[in-house]
């Protein structure tokens, strides 16, 4: 995503990219009807499994 922003004209130093993902949560929602993941289950970020990414940037 950062590279897309750079190619779009934003300076690399002015870009912040973040992401969130949780493998167990994704597994619970893939392959059929969405079922409740559970109120007390772990939703901590798994940095090696990003499901959603976003970026903030400022033009120079």
PDB file with one MODEL, atoms N, CA, C and O in Angstrom:
MODEL        1
ATOM      1  N   UNK A   1       0.830  -1.187   0.000  1.00  0.00           N
ATOM      2  CA  UNK A   1       0.000   0.000   0.000  1.00  0.00           C
ATOM      3  C   UNK A   1       0.875   1.252   0.000  1.00  0.00           C
ATOM      4  O   UNK A   1       0.558   2.253  -0.643  1.00  0.00           O
ATOM      5  N   UNK A   2       1.974   1.172   0.730  1.00  0.00           N
ATOM      6  CA  UNK A   2       2.869   2.335   0.765  1.00  0.00           C
ATOM      7  C   UNK A   2       3.399   2.649  -0.631  1.00  0.00           C
ATOM      8  O   UNK A   2       3.500   3.817  -1.008  1.00  0.00           O
ATOM      9  N   UNK A   3       3.736   1.623  -1.394  1.00  0.00           N
ATOM     10  CA  UNK A   3       4.247   1.833  -2.749  1.00  0.00           C
ATOM     11  C   UNK A   3       3.188   2.472  -3.640  1.00  0.00           C
ATOM     12  O   UNK A   3       3.512   3.319  -4.473  1.00  0.00           O
ATOM     13  N   UNK A   4       1.942   2.083  -3.478  1.00  0.00           N
ATOM     14  CA  UNK A   4       0.857   2.690  -4.256  1.00  0.00           C
ATOM     15  C   UNK A   4       0.761   4.180  -3.948  1.00  0.00           C
ATOM     16  O   UNK A   4       0.564   4.998  -4.846  1.00  0.00           O
ATOM     17  N   UNK A   5       0.903   4.521  -2.673  1.00  0.00           N
ATOM     18  CA  UNK A   5       0.841   5.929  -2.276  1.00  0.00           C
ATOM     19  C   UNK A   5       2.020   6.717  -2.851  1.00  0.00           C
ATOM     20  O   UNK A   5       1.852   7.853  -3.296  1.00  0.00           O
ATOM     21  N   UNK A   6       3.210   6.114  -2.842  1.00  0.00           N
ATOM     22  CA  UNK A   6       4.394   6.773  -3.413  1.00  0.00           C
ATOM     23  C   UNK A   6       4.174   7.010  -4.905  1.00  0.00           C
ATOM     24  O   UNK A   6       4.457   8.094  -5.414  1.00  0.00           O
ATOM     25  N   UNK A   7       3.671   5.997  -5.601  1.00  0.00           N
ATOM     26  CA  UNK A   7       3.414   6.144  -7.033  1.00  0.00           C
ATOM     27  C   UNK A   7       2.307   7.157  -7.308  1.00  0.00           C
ATOM     28  O   UNK A   7       2.223   7.701  -8.409  1.00  0.00           O
ATOM     29  N   UNK A   8       1.467   7.408  -6.324  1.00  0.00           N
ATOM     30  CA  UNK A   8       0.412   8.402  -6.461  1.00  0.00           C
ATOM     31  C   UNK A   8       0.880   9.820  -6.187  1.00  0.00           C
ATOM     32  O   UNK A   8       0.095  10.763  -6.281  1.00  0.00           O
ATOM     33  N   UNK A   9       2.160   9.980  -5.848  1.00  0.00           N
ATOM     34  CA  UNK A   9       2.712  11.314  -5.694  1.00  0.00           C
ATOM     35  C   UNK A   9       2.992  11.757  -4.270  1.00  0.00           C
ATOM     36  O   UNK A   9       3.412  12.893  -4.050  1.00  0.00           O
ATOM     37  N   UNK A  10       2.769  10.890  -3.305  1.00  0.00           N
ATOM     38  CA  UNK A  10       3.060  11.249  -1.918  1.00  0.00           C
ATOM     39  C   UNK A  10       4.520  10.957  -1.602  1.00  0.00           C
ATOM     40  O   UNK A  10       5.042   9.928  -2.031  1.00  0.00           O
ATOM     41  N   UNK A  11       5.194  11.841  -0.858  1.00  0.00           N
ATOM     42  CA  UNK A  11       6.578  11.554  -0.461  1.00  0.00           C
ATOM     43  C   UNK A  11       6.603  10.404   0.549  1.00  0.00           C
ATOM     44  O   UNK A  11       5.775  10.350   1.458  1.00  0.00           O
ATOM     45  N   UNK A  12       7.546   9.499   0.384  1.00  0.00           N
ATOM     46  CA  UNK A  12       7.617   8.306   1.235  1.00  0.00           C
ATOM     47  C   UNK A  12       7.714   8.651   2.715  1.00  0.00           C
ATOM     48  O   UNK A  12       7.174   7.931   3.556  1.00  0.00           O
ATOM     49  N   UNK A  13       8.390   9.734   3.035  1.00  0.00           N
ATOM     50  CA  UNK A  13       8.560  10.117   4.440  1.00  0.00           C
ATOM     51  C   UNK A  13       7.263  10.618   5.074  1.00  0.00           C
ATOM     52  O   UNK A  13       7.174  10.723   6.297  1.00  0.00           O
ATOM     53  N   UNK A  14       6.259  10.928   4.256  1.00  0.00           N
ATOM     54  CA  UNK A  14       4.999  11.467   4.771  1.00  0.00           C
ATOM     55  C   UNK A  14       3.877  10.430   4.775  1.00  0.00           C
ATOM     56  O   UNK A  14       2.705  10.787   4.889  1.00  0.00           O
ATOM     57  N   UNK A  15       4.230   9.150   4.650  1.00  0.00           N
ATOM     58  CA  UNK A  15       3.225   8.087   4.580  1.00  0.00           C
ATOM     59  C   UNK A  15       3.325   7.202   5.814  1.00  0.00           C
ATOM     60  O   UNK A  15       4.413   6.779   6.206  1.00  0.00           O
ATOM     61  N   UNK A  16       2.191   6.933   6.409  1.00  0.00           N
ATOM     62  CA  UNK A  16       2.107   5.973   7.510  1.00  0.00           C
ATOM     63  C   UNK A  16       1.130   4.883   7.092  1.00  0.00           C
ATOM     64  O   UNK A  16       0.008   5.178   6.680  1.00  0.00           O
ATOM     65  N   UNK A  17       1.552   3.624   7.195  1.00  0.00           N
ATOM     66  CA  UNK A  17       0.710   2.497   6.804  1.00  0.00           C
ATOM     67  C   UNK A  17       0.502   1.607   8.016  1.00  0.00           C
ATOM     68  O   UNK A  17       1.436   1.325   8.767  1.00  0.00           O
ATOM     69  N   UNK A  18      -0.738   1.170   8.196  1.00  0.00           N
ATOM     70  CA  UNK A  18      -1.095   0.322   9.325  1.00  0.00           C
ATOM     71  C   UNK A  18      -1.887  -0.875   8.819  1.00  0.00           C
ATOM     72  O   UNK A  18      -2.394  -0.862   7.697  1.00  0.00           O
ATOM     73  N   UNK A  19      -1.992  -1.891   9.636  1.00  0.00           N
ATOM     74  CA  UNK A  19      -2.781  -3.059   9.265  1.00  0.00           C
ATOM     75  C   UNK A  19      -3.247  -3.807  10.492  1.00  0.00           C
ATOM     76  O   UNK A  19      -2.677  -3.680  11.576  1.00  0.00           O
ATOM     77  N   UNK A  20      -4.302  -4.595  10.301  1.00  0.00           N
ATOM     78  CA  UNK A  20      -4.825  -5.428  11.379  1.00  0.00           C
ATOM     79  C   UNK A  20      -5.280  -6.741  10.781  1.00  0.00           C
ATOM     80  O   UNK A  20      -5.804  -6.781   9.668  1.00  0.00           O
ATOM     81  N   UNK A  21      -5.081  -7.799  11.515  1.00  0.00           N
ATOM     82  CA  UNK A  21      -5.562  -9.106  11.091  1.00  0.00           C
ATOM     83  C   UNK A  21      -5.530 -10.080  12.244  1.00  0.00           C
ATOM     84  O   UNK A  21      -4.750  -9.923  13.183  1.00  0.00           O
ATOM     85  N   UNK A  22      -6.372 -11.077  12.172  1.00  0.00           N
ATOM     86  CA  UNK A  22      -6.429 -12.116  13.192  1.00  0.00           C
ATOM     87  C   UNK A  22      -6.812 -13.408  12.485  1.00  0.00           C
ATOM     88  O   UNK A  22      -7.937 -13.550  12.004  1.00  0.00           O
ATOM     89  N   UNK A  23      -5.881 -14.343  12.422  1.00  0.00           N
ATOM     90  CA  UNK A  23      -6.078 -15.585  11.680  1.00  0.00           C
ATOM     91  C   UNK A  23      -7.282 -16.381  12.174  1.00  0.00           C
ATOM     92  O   UNK A  23      -8.068 -16.873  11.364  1.00  0.00           O
ATOM     93  N   UNK A  24      -7.438 -16.515  13.483  1.00  0.00           N
ATOM     94  CA  UNK A  24      -8.546 -17.304  14.031  1.00  0.00           C
ATOM     95  C   UNK A  24      -9.892 -16.666  13.702  1.00  0.00           C
ATOM     96  O   UNK A  24     -10.855 -17.368  13.394  1.00  0.00           O
ATOM     97  N   UNK A  25      -9.959 -15.365  13.766  1.00  0.00           N
ATOM     98  CA  UNK A  25     -11.197 -14.651  13.437  1.00  0.00           C
ATOM     99  C   UNK A  25     -11.529 -14.833  11.955  1.00  0.00           C
ATOM    100  O   UNK A  25     -12.683 -15.077  11.605  1.00  0.00           O
ATOM    101  N   UNK A  26     -10.534 -14.718  11.092  1.00  0.00           N
ATOM    102  CA  UNK A  26     -10.757 -14.901   9.658  1.00  0.00           C
ATOM    103  C   UNK A  26     -11.211 -16.325   9.365  1.00  0.00           C
ATOM    104  O   UNK A  26     -12.130 -16.534   8.573  1.00  0.00           O
ATOM    105  N   UNK A  27     -10.581 -17.293   9.991  1.00  0.00           N
ATOM    106  CA  UNK A  27     -10.937 -18.698   9.778  1.00  0.00           C
ATOM    107  C   UNK A  27     -12.382 -18.965  10.186  1.00  0.00           C
ATOM    108  O   UNK A  27     -13.068 -19.766   9.550  1.00  0.00           O
ATOM    109  N   UNK A  28     -12.847 -18.304  11.235  1.00  0.00           N
ATOM    110  CA  UNK A  28     -14.218 -18.493  11.707  1.00  0.00           C
ATOM    111  C   UNK A  28     -15.240 -17.922  10.724  1.00  0.00           C
ATOM    112  O   UNK A  28     -16.416 -18.279  10.788  1.00  0.00           O
ATOM    113  N   UNK A  29     -14.811 -17.041   9.816  1.00  0.00           N
ATOM    114  CA  UNK A  29     -15.751 -16.381   8.911  1.00  0.00           C
ATOM    115  C   UNK A  29     -15.589 -16.783   7.450  1.00  0.00           C
ATOM    116  O   UNK A  29     -16.239 -16.202   6.581  1.00  0.00           O
ATOM    117  N   UNK A  30     -14.738 -17.761   7.163  1.00  0.00           N
ATOM    118  CA  UNK A  30     -14.494 -18.175   5.780  1.00  0.00           C
ATOM    119  C   UNK A  30     -15.174 -19.514   5.506  1.00  0.00           C
ATOM    120  O   UNK A  30     -15.163 -20.411   6.349  1.00  0.00           O
ATOM    121  N   UNK A  31     -15.760 -19.637   4.328  1.00  0.00           N
ATOM    122  CA  UNK A  31     -16.267 -20.923   3.880  1.00  0.00           C
ATOM    123  C   UNK A  31     -17.700 -21.235   4.246  1.00  0.00           C
ATOM    124  O   UNK A  31     -18.042 -22.401   4.446  1.00  0.00           O
ATOM    125  N   UNK A  32     -18.524 -20.255   4.336  1.00  0.00           N
ATOM    126  CA  UNK A  32     -19.923 -20.520   4.628  1.00  0.00           C
ATOM    127  C   UNK A  32     -20.553 -19.347   5.326  1.00  0.00           C
ATOM    128  O   UNK A  32     -20.019 -18.238   5.314  1.00  0.00           O
ATOM    129  N   UNK A  33     -21.700 -19.596   5.937  1.00  0.00           N
ATOM    130  CA  UNK A  33     -22.372 -18.497   6.625  1.00  0.00           C
ATOM    131  C   UNK A  33     -21.514 -17.950   7.762  1.00  0.00           C
ATOM    132  O   UNK A  33     -20.798 -18.692   8.435  1.00  0.00           O
ATOM    133  N   UNK A  34     -21.603 -16.662   7.955  1.00  0.00           N
ATOM    134  CA  UNK A  34     -20.846 -16.029   9.036  1.00  0.00           C
ATOM    135  C   UNK A  34     -21.434 -16.478  10.361  1.00  0.00           C
ATOM    136  O   UNK A  34     -22.629 -16.334  10.615  1.00  0.00           O
ATOM    137  N   UNK A  35     -20.575 -17.019  11.187  1.00  0.00           N
ATOM    138  CA  UNK A  35     -21.036 -17.413  12.518  1.00  0.00           C
ATOM    139  C   UNK A  35     -20.353 -16.529  13.544  1.00  0.00           C
ATOM    140  O   UNK A  35     -19.296 -15.961  13.272  1.00  0.00           O
ATOM    141  N   UNK A  36     -20.930 -16.413  14.683  1.00  0.00           N
ATOM    142  CA  UNK A  36     -20.370 -15.557  15.734  1.00  0.00           C
ATOM    143  C   UNK A  36     -18.993 -16.068  16.134  1.00  0.00           C
ATOM    144  O   UNK A  36     -18.809 -17.261  16.373  1.00  0.00           O
ATOM    145  N   UNK A  37     -18.052 -15.178  16.203  1.00  0.00           N
ATOM    146  CA  UNK A  37     -16.698 -15.552  16.606  1.00  0.00           C
ATOM    147  C   UNK A  37     -16.617 -15.731  18.110  1.00  0.00           C
ATOM    148  O   UNK A  37     -15.761 -16.472  18.594  1.00  0.00           O
ATOM    149  N   UNK A  38     -17.464 -15.090  18.841  1.00  0.00           N
ATOM    150  CA  UNK A  38     -17.461 -15.229  20.297  1.00  0.00           C
ATOM    151  C   UNK A  38     -17.061 -13.939  20.974  1.00  0.00           C
ATOM    152  O   UNK A  38     -16.112 -13.271  20.563  1.00  0.00           O
ATOM    153  N   UNK A  39     -17.783 -13.601  21.998  1.00  0.00           N
ATOM    154  CA  UNK A  39     -17.587 -12.333  22.686  1.00  0.00           C
ATOM    155  C   UNK A  39     -16.240 -12.244  23.392  1.00  0.00           C
ATOM    156  O   UNK A  39     -15.636 -11.171  23.417  1.00  0.00           O
ATOM    157  N   UNK A  40     -15.760 -13.325  23.956  1.00  0.00           N
ATOM    158  CA  UNK A  40     -14.542 -13.269  24.772  1.00  0.00           C
ATOM    159  C   UNK A  40     -13.323 -13.861  24.079  1.00  0.00           C
ATOM    160  O   UNK A  40     -12.307 -14.091  24.734  1.00  0.00           O
ATOM    161  N   UNK A  41     -13.390 -14.111  22.794  1.00  0.00           N
ATOM    162  CA  UNK A  41     -12.236 -14.673  22.086  1.00  0.00           C
ATOM    163  C   UNK A  41     -11.195 -13.600  21.785  1.00  0.00           C
ATOM    164  O   UNK A  41     -11.485 -12.403  21.766  1.00  0.00           O
ATOM    165  N   UNK A  42      -9.997 -14.063  21.554  1.00  0.00           N
ATOM    166  CA  UNK A  42      -8.858 -13.176  21.307  1.00  0.00           C
ATOM    167  C   UNK A  42      -8.981 -12.477  19.953  1.00  0.00           C
ATOM    168  O   UNK A  42      -9.108 -13.136  18.921  1.00  0.00           O
ATOM    169  N   UNK A  43      -8.944 -11.165  19.959  1.00  0.00           N
ATOM    170  CA  UNK A  43      -8.954 -10.382  18.724  1.00  0.00           C
ATOM    171  C   UNK A  43      -7.667  -9.583  18.565  1.00  0.00           C
ATOM    172  O   UNK A  43      -7.648  -8.557  17.884  1.00  0.00           O
ATOM    173  N   UNK A  44      -6.594 -10.051  19.190  1.00  0.00           N
ATOM    174  CA  UNK A  44      -5.330  -9.323  19.092  1.00  0.00           C
ATOM    175  C   UNK A  44      -4.803  -9.362  17.656  1.00  0.00           C
ATOM    176  O   UNK A  44      -5.114 -10.276  16.892  1.00  0.00           O
ATOM    177  N   UNK A  45      -4.021  -8.380  17.315  1.00  0.00           N
ATOM    178  CA  UNK A  45      -3.476  -8.232  15.975  1.00  0.00           C
ATOM    179  C   UNK A  45      -2.398  -9.273  15.709  1.00  0.00           C
ATOM    180  O   UNK A  45      -1.476  -9.441  16.508  1.00  0.00           O
ATOM    181  N   UNK A  46      -2.516  -9.967  14.588  1.00  0.00           N
ATOM    182  CA  UNK A  46      -1.488 -10.885  14.115  1.00  0.00           C
ATOM    183  C   UNK A  46      -0.794 -10.175  12.953  1.00  0.00           C
ATOM    184  O   UNK A  46      -1.320 -10.156  11.841  1.00  0.00           O
ATOM    185  N   UNK A  47       0.372  -9.597  13.196  1.00  0.00           N
ATOM    186  CA  UNK A  47       1.055  -8.766  12.202  1.00  0.00           C
ATOM    187  C   UNK A  47       1.437  -9.522  10.936  1.00  0.00           C
ATOM    188  O   UNK A  47       1.672  -8.900   9.901  1.00  0.00           O
ATOM    189  N   UNK A  48       1.504 -10.849  10.997  1.00  0.00           N
ATOM    190  CA  UNK A  48       1.851 -11.631   9.820  1.00  0.00           C
ATOM    191  C   UNK A  48       0.625 -12.055   9.013  1.00  0.00           C
ATOM    192  O   UNK A  48       0.760 -12.774   8.023  1.00  0.00           O
ATOM    193  N   UNK A  49      -0.555 -11.621   9.418  1.00  0.00           N
ATOM    194  CA  UNK A  49      -1.794 -12.000   8.735  1.00  0.00           C
ATOM    195  C   UNK A  49      -2.713 -10.784   8.597  1.00  0.00           C
ATOM    196  O   UNK A  49      -3.818 -10.789   9.139  1.00  0.00           O
ATOM    197  N   UNK A  50      -2.277  -9.746   7.884  1.00  0.00           N
ATOM    198  CA  UNK A  50      -3.116  -8.547   7.773  1.00  0.00           C
ATOM    199  C   UNK A  50      -4.330  -8.790   6.881  1.00  0.00           C
ATOM    200  O   UNK A  50      -4.199  -9.264   5.753  1.00  0.00           O
ATOM    201  N   UNK A  51      -5.492  -8.465   7.390  1.00  0.00           N
ATOM    202  CA  UNK A  51      -6.729  -8.573   6.620  1.00  0.00           C
ATOM    203  C   UNK A  51      -7.192  -7.209   6.131  1.00  0.00           C
ATOM    204  O   UNK A  51      -7.842  -7.099   5.091  1.00  0.00           O
ATOM    205  N   UNK A  52      -6.859  -6.192   6.874  1.00  0.00           N
ATOM    206  CA  UNK A  52      -7.241  -4.828   6.512  1.00  0.00           C
ATOM    207  C   UNK A  52      -6.014  -3.940   6.669  1.00  0.00           C
ATOM    208  O   UNK A  52      -5.323  -3.993   7.686  1.00  0.00           O
ATOM    209  N   UNK A  53      -5.756  -3.135   5.668  1.00  0.00           N
ATOM    210  CA  UNK A  53      -4.649  -2.183   5.745  1.00  0.00           C
ATOM    211  C   UNK A  53      -5.168  -0.800   5.382  1.00  0.00           C
ATOM    212  O   UNK A  53      -6.115  -0.662   4.607  1.00  0.00           O
ATOM    213  N   UNK A  54      -4.542   0.210   5.946  1.00  0.00           N
ATOM    214  CA  UNK A  54      -4.921   1.589   5.662  1.00  0.00           C
ATOM    215  C   UNK A  54      -3.688   2.458   5.758  1.00  0.00           C
ATOM    216  O   UNK A  54      -2.678   2.069   6.344  1.00  0.00           O
ATOM    217  N   UNK A  55      -3.782   3.639   5.175  1.00  0.00           N
ATOM    218  CA  UNK A  55      -2.634   4.543   5.155  1.00  0.00           C
ATOM    219  C   UNK A  55      -3.099   5.982   5.325  1.00  0.00           C
ATOM    220  O   UNK A  55      -4.206   6.358   4.940  1.00  0.00           O
ATOM    221  N   UNK A  56      -2.215   6.764   5.913  1.00  0.00           N
ATOM    222  CA  UNK A  56      -2.387   8.208   6.025  1.00  0.00           C
ATOM    223  C   UNK A  56      -1.182   8.848   5.351  1.00  0.00           C
ATOM    224  O   UNK A  56      -0.054   8.378   5.505  1.00  0.00           O
ATOM    225  N   UNK A  57      -1.421   9.918   4.605  1.00  0.00           N
ATOM    226  CA  UNK A  57      -0.311  10.590   3.929  1.00  0.00           C
ATOM    227  C   UNK A  57      -0.601  12.082   3.810  1.00  0.00           C
ATOM    228  O   UNK A  57      -1.749  12.525   3.823  1.00  0.00           O
ATOM    229  N   UNK A  58       0.485  12.830   3.694  1.00  0.00           N
ATOM    230  CA  UNK A  58       0.390  14.276   3.465  1.00  0.00           C
ATOM    231  C   UNK A  58       1.167  14.600   2.201  1.00  0.00           C
ATOM    232  O   UNK A  58       2.256  14.077   1.963  1.00  0.00           O
ATOM    233  N   UNK A  59       0.590  15.459   1.412  1.00  0.00           N
ATOM    234  CA  UNK A  59       1.311  15.925   0.221  1.00  0.00           C
ATOM    235  C   UNK A  59       2.357  16.946   0.649  1.00  0.00           C
ATOM    236  O   UNK A  59       2.147  17.713   1.589  1.00  0.00           O
ATOM    237  N   UNK A  60       3.472  16.945  -0.046  1.00  0.00           N
ATOM    238  CA  UNK A  60       4.555  17.879   0.285  1.00  0.00           C
ATOM    239  C   UNK A  60       4.244  19.278  -0.173  1.00  0.00           C
ATOM    240  O   UNK A  60       5.050  20.186   0.027  1.00  0.00           O
TER     241      UNK A  60
ENDMDL
END
